[in-house]
Amino acid sequence: MTRKDKIFYGVMMIKDYSAKSAQPQPKITEQIAALLFNGQAGLLSPDHYEKMYPPRTLPKGAMVTRFAPSPTGLMHIGGVYMSLINKRLAEQSGGVFFLRLEDTDAERYNDDAVNTIVHALTKVGLLPHEGVVGQHLGQMQQKGNYGTYVQSQRKEIYHSFARHLIERGLAYPCFMSMEELDDIRAKQTLTKQRPGCYGKWAKWRDASVEQVQQALAKNLKYVIRLKALGSYERRLTWHDEIKGDISVPENDVDVVLIKSDGLPTYHFAHAVDDHLMRTTHVVRGDEWLASVPLHLQLFQAFGWQPPKYAHVGPIEKLDTQADGHHSRRKLSKRSDPEANVQYYFQKGFPVEAILEYLTHLIASSFEDWRRQNPEKPLAEFAINFKQFSPHGALSDFDKLTSISKDIIANLDAETLYRRALEWALEWDQPLAALMKNHVPITKNALNIERGGERRSKRLATWQDLRSQLFFIYDELFQQLPSLPFTDRPESDGRQAILSKFLKDYQPTWQKQEMLDYAKEMAIGFGFAPNSKTFDKNPGQYKGHFGDVMMVIRVAICGARETPDLWEVMQVLGVERVRQRLKNALHHGAAR
């Protein structure tokens, strides 16, 4: 038996078995289908949809991929991760990436979630080539020839294919009530049997036309179930593009295809949609791994070529237990703020940093590639299924922050100002107002320490803007409750240092001239010229040169950690420097 035969052996058995079992009473199955769809005389045939959505004309090897979220709440960072993977695979192969909304869970549907999904993908540059691209006045905005891409709007299509299965004896109506299903579940649990509707538990599997007529006459609610023809005793072996060969029992459960509200389940809709939209690769989270036997069975029931499946491990988080041991778990929407993609936007991570970080999670080889190709666009790094770990990727905020620092550091001053303002307008409007009211000084401040080979990396995210810019705005500087001077020197020493520096300050000083003057002043006041000399004989000095510079820094900038002091002074200008020295001398040096 060849490898190919081995992988699809179980599937072929299902196909052969269904071919034998789908024939017995075609008239009865057609009558039942007619009863169920009596009010849908205009229902189109599956052949109509096959012609309506023909095979795509694409280059050989082109991938057609999709992101198919359920709009039920926030956008998980894993959704961006999956979209990045799917779009990159499609684009680098000359294919198509589309966004389909799987909104058939009416109870959990959230209209705002549609905008959240589209906004997030737009913001990170992952808007699909086809599918849902927006929402306006409650109407989905879509593009592409294989739509509609909203499952709740494809009801007639699902009904057409469900009717087709019923006519062929591969599906049937089930009128069991919730109470009956609960009773079956309880009995299965009590007798330690597998849960589900199969075998003797599938009470309506072989119902007659008369039984169906009577149930409909009583207006009993019903679902449409698959007549599963697999056997739990047989194995199905299939190949996952990431996990490798997987062998599991065939599906023998008569799962629901169409719910009582007329809408499809995920399993049925996914098979119909991925076939008609001509999806070649289903790349999704590995929580769906257990559903593959059923999905393959559905494709075989229709005689369709199934897509290739690739199941990606989730983004995980490392938890530290009380005993010091570590455990990994999936990022949780409920307990982990970083699970929400909005968290990254609010923190102010540049889009490029988010995408580079997620690419790092996809392939560990990306870090070496980026080191060797620092200027190349991200799209030139090709991804493939061999790069994926079969397990989950561990989130690493230190790595994300490091990437973010590098990206911000390499922006020119104009771009830096524009990007910073864009973020502030959305997340820190008071700061944005100051940036707009003081454009020249803001740009000059952002340009501090950006010359030469070693660029400043003080900005890790846009959220750091306020702490790195507040000293240039008098409106913010004056709100400081006190100046954070260190304990050394004490108040009298600070007064003496500030008084002399203010008296001798020359606006024409170059950086080294200012440092030379400050060092001479420090020595004159009894401070060591450097920390090393002070550490050798601490009792001999009041402190060291760095302590003197700290007094001046705090007086002018209002903080202990700031960009280069001389550059800050050039941005502030002579009068503001002198004024801050005076204010500190008269009001702040004693605090």
ZAMARGU-4260 file (C-alpha; in steps of 0.2 Angstrom, whole numbers, plus 5000, padded with zeros to 4 digits):
<rodrens>
0) 5000/5000/5000 | 5007/5017/4995 | 5008/5032/5007 | 4994/5040/4998 | 4983/5025/4999
5) 4987/5023/5017 | 4982/5041/5021 | 4965/5041/5011 | 4961/5023/5015 | 4948/5027/5028
10) 4941/5040/5017 | 4939/5028/5003 | 4931/5015/5014 | 4918/5028/5019 | 4915/5033/5001
15) 4913/5015/4995 | 4901/5011/5010 | 4891/5026/5007 | 4889/5022/4989 | 4882/5005/4994
20) 4871/5012/5007 | 4864/5027/4998 | 4853/5017/4986 | 4840/5007/4996 | 4824/5018/4994
25) 4827/5033/4984 | 4808/5036/4982 | 4806/5037/5001 | 4821/5049/5003 | 4815/5060/4989
30) 4798/5061/4997 | 4805/5065/5014 | 4815/5079/5006 | 4800/5086/4997 | 4790/5086/5013
35) 4804/5096/5022 | 4807/5109/5008 | 4789/5110/5002 | 4789/5129/5005 | 4805/5132/4996
40) 4799/5128/4978 | 4812/5140/4971 | 4827/5131/4979 | 4841/5130/4966 | 4850/5114/4963
45) 4868/5110/4968 | 4873/5110/4950 | 4867/5128/4948 | 4879/5133/4962 | 4893/5123/4955
50) 4891/5133/4939 | 4889/5149/4948 | 4906/5147/4958 | 4917/5138/4945 | 4935/5133/4949
55) 4947/5148/4950 | 4959/5152/4936 | 4975/5154/4946 | 4993/5149/4943 | 4998/5131/4947
60) 5002/5129/4965 | 4992/5145/4970 | 4984/5143/4987 | 4966/5149/4991 | 4966/5152/5010
65) 4954/5161/5022 | 4951/5168/5039 | 4933/5163/5045 | 4930/5171/5062 | 4913/5171/5071
70) 4909/5189/5075 | 4905/5186/5094 | 4916/5198/5103 | 4934/5205/5104 | 4947/5201/5091
75) 4960/5189/5098 | 4978/5192/5093 | 4977/5174/5087 | 4965/5180/5074 | 4978/5192/5067
80) 4991/5178/5068 | 4980/5166/5058 | 4976/5180/5045 | 4995/5184/5043 | 4999/5166/5040
85) 4984/5164/5028 | 4987/5180/5018 | 5006/5177/5017 | 5003/5159/5010 | 4991/5165/4997
90) 5001/5180/4991 | 5018/5171/4990 | 5010/5158/4979 | 5000/5169/4968 | 4983/5164/4976
95) 4969/5172/4985 | 4965/5176/5004 | 4947/5179/5008 | 4938/5184/5024 | 4922/5174/5027
100) 4910/5178/5042 | 4903/5163/5051 | 4889/5171/5059 | 4876/5157/5061 | 4877/5157/5080
105) 4863/5169/5082 | 4863/5169/5101 | 4882/5174/5102 | 4882/5186/5086 | 4888/5203/5090
110) 4886/5216/5077 | 4900/5227/5083 | 4912/5212/5082 | 4911/5214/5063 | 4918/5231/5063
115) 4931/5225/5076 | 4937/5211/5065 | 4938/5222/5049 | 4946/5237/5058 | 4960/5226/5066
120) 4964/5218/5049 | 4964/5234/5041 | 4975/5242/5054 | 4988/5229/5053 | 4988/5228/5034
125) 4980/5211/5032 | 4964/5216/5023 | 4958/5201/5012 | 4959/5201/4993 | 4940/5195/4994
130) 4926/5194/5006 | 4920/5206/5019 | 4930/5222/5019 | 4919/5233/5030 | 4901/5237/5037
135) 4891/5253/5033 | 4874/5257/5041 | 4872/5239/5045 | 4876/5232/5028 | 4891/5221/5025
140) 4903/5228/5012 | 4910/5214/5001 | 4920/5211/4986 | 4924/5196/4976 | 4915/5184/4964
145) 4912/5170/4976 | 4901/5178/4989 | 4891/5182/4998 | 4905/5179/5011 | 4892/5180/5026
150) 4885/5163/5031 | 4869/5169/5037 | 4866/5176/5020 | 4869/5159/5011 | 4854/5150/5019
155) 4847/5144/5002 | 4863/5137/4997 | 4865/5126/5013 | 4847/5120/5011 | 4850/5115/4993
160) 4865/5104/4998 | 4856/5097/5013 | 4841/5093/5002 | 4853/5084/4990 | 4860/5073/5004
165) 4842/5069/5010 | 4837/5064/4993 | 4852/5052/4992 | 4849/5045/5009 | 4864/5053/5017
170) 4854/5064/5029 | 4838/5064/5038 | 4826/5075/5049 | 4827/5072/5068 | 4813/5077/5079
175) 4820/5072/5095 | 4817/5085/5109 | 4830/5092/5121 | 4822/5082/5134 | 4825/5066/5124
180) 4843/5071/5120 | 4846/5074/5138 | 4839/5057/5143 | 4851/5049/5130 | 4866/5058/5136
185) 4862/5053/5154 | 4860/5035/5149 | 4876/5035/5139 | 4885/5043/5154 | 4878/5030/5166
190) 4883/5015/5155 | 4900/5023/5151 | 4896/5024/5132 | 4902/5037/5120 | 4891/5052/5119
195) 4882/5057/5103 | 4868/5052/5092 | 4873/5036/5083 | 4868/5018/5081 | 4853/5014/5092
200) 4852/5031/5099 | 4848/5039/5082 | 4830/5036/5083 | 4824/5045/5067 | 4838/5038/5056
205) 4826/5026/5047 | 4810/5035/5050 | 4796/5032/5037 | 4788/5045/5026 | 4772/5043/5037
210) 4782/5046/5053 | 4790/5062/5046 | 4772/5068/5040 | 4765/5065/5057 | 4779/5075/5066
215) 4778/5089/5054 | 4759/5090/5056 | 4762/5092/5075 | 4774/5106/5071 | 4788/5098/5080
220) 4804/5106/5079 | 4818/5096/5069 | 4836/5097/5064 | 4844/5089/5049 | 4857/5076/5054
225) 4870/5068/5043 | 4868/5049/5041 | 4885/5045/5046 | 4891/5029/5037 | 4908/5028/5046
230) 4913/5015/5059 | 4921/5019/5075 | 4930/5002/5073 | 4939/5007/5058 | 4953/5020/5057
235) 4955/5035/5046 | 4972/5041/5042 | 4975/5058/5035 | 4989/5070/5033 | 4990/5087/5041
240) 5002/5099/5034 | 5009/5104/5051 | 5005/5089/5062 | 5010/5075/5050 | 5000/5059/5048
245) 4986/5057/5060 | 4976/5041/5063 | 4959/5042/5072 | 4943/5032/5072 | 4930/5036/5058
250) 4916/5047/5062 | 4900/5037/5066 | 4890/5051/5074 | 4875/5058/5066 | 4879/5076/5068
255) 4868/5091/5065 | 4870/5099/5048 | 4855/5111/5049 | 4849/5118/5065 | 4830/5120/5070
260) 4832/5139/5065 | 4836/5134/5048 | 4854/5139/5049 | 4869/5127/5046 | 4881/5121/5059
265) 4899/5126/5057 | 4904/5109/5051 | 4891/5108/5037 | 4893/5127/5031 | 4912/5125/5031
270) 4912/5110/5019 | 4899/5118/5007 | 4908/5136/5008 | 4926/5130/5006 | 4921/5119/4991
275) 4911/5133/4982 | 4924/5146/4986 | 4937/5134/4980 | 4948/5134/4996 | 4964/5124/4993
280) 4971/5125/5011 | 4961/5126/5027 | 4974/5134/5039 | 4966/5135/5057 | 4969/5133/5075
285) 4972/5115/5081 | 4956/5115/5092 | 4948/5110/5076 | 4959/5095/5074 | 4946/5082/5081
290) 4933/5088/5068 | 4943/5083/5053 | 4936/5065/5052 | 4919/5073/5051 | 4924/5086/5038
295) 4932/5073/5027 | 4917/5063/5028 | 4906/5078/5022 | 4917/5081/5007 | 4916/5063/5003
300) 4898/5062/5004 | 4897/5075/4990 | 4911/5068/4980 | 4922/5083/4982 | 4940/5084/4983
305) 4944/5090/5001 | 4956/5105/5004 | 4972/5102/5013 | 4972/5105/5031 | 4985/5113/5042
310) 4982/5115/5061 | 4992/5128/5069 | 4996/5128/5088 | 4989/5142/5098 | 4999/5157/5105
315) 5003/5152/5123 | 5008/5160/5139 | 5020/5154/5153 | 5013/5154/5170 | 5023/5152/5186
320) 5016/5141/5199 | 5018/5144/5218 | 5031/5130/5219 | 5041/5139/5205 | 5037/5127/5191
325) 5031/5134/5175 | 5016/5128/5164 | 5010/5133/5147 | 4992/5138/5143 | 4983/5146/5128
330) 4980/5165/5129 | 4963/5168/5137 | 4951/5181/5131 | 4944/5182/5149 | 4960/5183/5159
335) 4974/5189/5148 | 4973/5207/5142 | 4986/5204/5129 | 4974/5191/5121 | 4964/5206/5114
340) 4972/5214/5098 | 4966/5231/5105 | 4978/5229/5119 | 4993/5231/5107 | 4985/5246/5098
345) 4982/5255/5114 | 5000/5251/5121 | 5006/5258/5105 | 5016/5244/5097 | 5019/5249/5079
350) 5010/5238/5066 | 5027/5233/5059 | 5032/5227/5076 | 5016/5217/5078 | 5018/5208/5062
355) 5037/5205/5064 | 5034/5198/5081 | 5020/5186/5075 | 5032/5181/5061 | 5044/5177/5074
360) 5031/5165/5082 | 5028/5157/5065 | 5046/5153/5062 | 5061/5153/5073 | 5072/5155/5058
365) 5065/5173/5055 | 5076/5180/5068 | 5092/5175/5059 | 5085/5181/5042 | 5080/5198/5049
370) 5098/5200/5056 | 5105/5196/5039 | 5092/5207/5030 | 5089/5222/5041 | 5082/5233/5027
375) 5071/5220/5017 | 5052/5221/5018 | 5044/5207/5029 | 5035/5200/5014 | 5052/5194/5007
380) 5053/5181/5021 | 5044/5166/5014 | 5034/5155/5026 | 5030/5136/5024 | 5022/5123/5034
385) 5039/5115/5039 | 5043/5130/5049 | 5029/5128/5061 | 5031/5119/5077 | 5017/5105/5080
390) 5014/5113/5097 | 5009/5131/5102 | 5020/5146/5100 | 5025/5155/5117 | 5022/5173/5118
395) 5037/5184/5122 | 5034/5202/5126 | 5052/5205/5129 | 5055/5201/5111 | 5040/5211/5105
400) 5046/5226/5114 | 5064/5224/5107 | 5057/5223/5090 | 5046/5238/5093 | 5061/5249/5099
405) 5071/5245/5084 | 5057/5249/5072 | 5054/5266/5081 | 5072/5270/5082 | 5074/5268/5063
410) 5060/5280/5058 | 5065/5297/5052 | 5059/5312/5062 | 5045/5317/5050 | 5038/5299/5050
415) 5041/5298/5069 | 5030/5313/5072 | 5016/5308/5060 | 5015/5290/5067 | 5016/5297/5085
420) 5002/5309/5082 | 4991/5296/5074 | 4992/5286/5089 | 4990/5300/5101 | 4974/5306/5092
425) 4966/5289/5095 | 4973/5285/5113 | 4979/5301/5121 | 4970/5316/5115 | 4977/5329/5127
430) 4995/5324/5122 | 4989/5325/5103 | 4983/5343/5106 | 5000/5348/5113 | 5009/5340/5099
435) 4998/5349/5086 | 5000/5366/5096 | 5019/5364/5097 | 5024/5356/5081 | 5042/5362/5078
440) 5048/5359/5096 | 5039/5342/5096 | 5048/5337/5080 | 5065/5343/5087 | 5062/5334/5104
445) 5058/5318/5094 | 5074/5320/5084 | 5085/5320/5100 | 5098/5307/5100 | 5093/5301/5082
450) 5109/5306/5074 | 5124/5294/5071 | 5125/5275/5071 | 5117/5272/5088 | 5100/5279/5088
455) 5090/5282/5104 | 5078/5267/5109 | 5070/5276/5123 | 5053/5274/5114 | 5048/5256/5116
460) 5030/5260/5111 | 5019/5275/5107 | 5013/5275/5125 | 5031/5280/5130 | 5028/5297/5121
465) 5021/5306/5136 | 5035/5301/5147 | 5048/5306/5134 | 5040/5322/5129 | 5032/5330/5144
470) 5047/5340/5149 | 5046/5350/5133 | 5028/5356/5136 | 5027/5369/5150 | 5009/5364/5152
475) 5014/5347/5158 | 5030/5352/5166 | 5022/5364/5178 | 5010/5351/5184 | 5024/5342/5192
480) 5020/5341/5211 | 5039/5341/5215 | 5056/5339/5207 | 5063/5321/5209 | 5080/5326/5216
485) 5091/5312/5223 | 5097/5313/5241 | 5114/5318/5236 | 5118/5332/5237 | 5106/5339/5250
490) 5097/5355/5248 | 5111/5367/5252 | 5122/5358/5239 | 5108/5359/5226 | 5106/5377/5229
495) 5124/5381/5226 | 5126/5370/5211 | 5110/5378/5202 | 5115/5395/5207 | 5133/5394/5199
500) 5127/5385/5184 | 5113/5398/5181 | 5126/5412/5183 | 5139/5404/5171 | 5127/5396/5158
505) 5132/5401/5140 | 5120/5397/5126 | 5135/5395/5114 | 5142/5380/5124 | 5144/5365/5113
510) 5141/5348/5122 | 5159/5345/5127 | 5161/5363/5133 | 5146/5361/5145 | 5152/5344/5152
515) 5170/5351/5155 | 5163/5366/5164 | 5151/5355/5174 | 5166/5344/5179 | 5177/5359/5185
520) 5162/5365/5195 | 5159/5348/5203 | 5177/5347/5208 | 5177/5365/5215 | 5162/5360/5226
525) 5171/5345/5233 | 5164/5331/5221 | 5174/5318/5214 | 5177/5319/5195 | 5169/5302/5192
530) 5160/5288/5201 | 5176/5276/5201 | 5186/5289/5211 | 5172/5292/5223 | 5170/5274/5226
535) 5188/5272/5231 | 5187/5286/5244 | 5168/5290/5248 | 5172/5299/5264 | 5183/5311/5255
540) 5170/5318/5243 | 5152/5325/5244 | 5148/5314/5229 | 5154/5313/5211 | 5152/5322/5195
545) 5136/5312/5190 | 5127/5318/5206 | 5130/5336/5200 | 5124/5333/5183 | 5108/5325/5190
550) 5104/5341/5199 | 5105/5351/5183 | 5095/5337/5174 | 5081/5336/5186 | 5080/5355/5187
555) 5078/5357/5168 | 5069/5341/5163 | 5059/5337/5179 | 5065/5318/5178 | 5080/5308/5182
560) 5081/5298/5166 | 5080/5309/5150 | 5087/5310/5133 | 5104/5319/5131 | 5103/5334/5142
565) 5113/5346/5130 | 5101/5341/5116 | 5086/5344/5127 | 5093/5361/5131 | 5095/5366/5113
570) 5077/5361/5110 | 5070/5370/5125 | 5080/5386/5120 | 5090/5398/5131 | 5075/5407/5140
575) 5066/5392/5145 | 5082/5383/5151 | 5086/5399/5162 | 5068/5400/5168 | 5068/5382/5174
580) 5084/5384/5183 | 5077/5399/5192 | 5061/5390/5196 | 5071/5375/5203 | 5083/5387/5213
585) 5069/5397/5221 | 5055/5384/5222 | 5061/5367/5219 | 5079/5364/5225 | 5074/5362/5243
590) 5061/5349/5239
</rodrens>
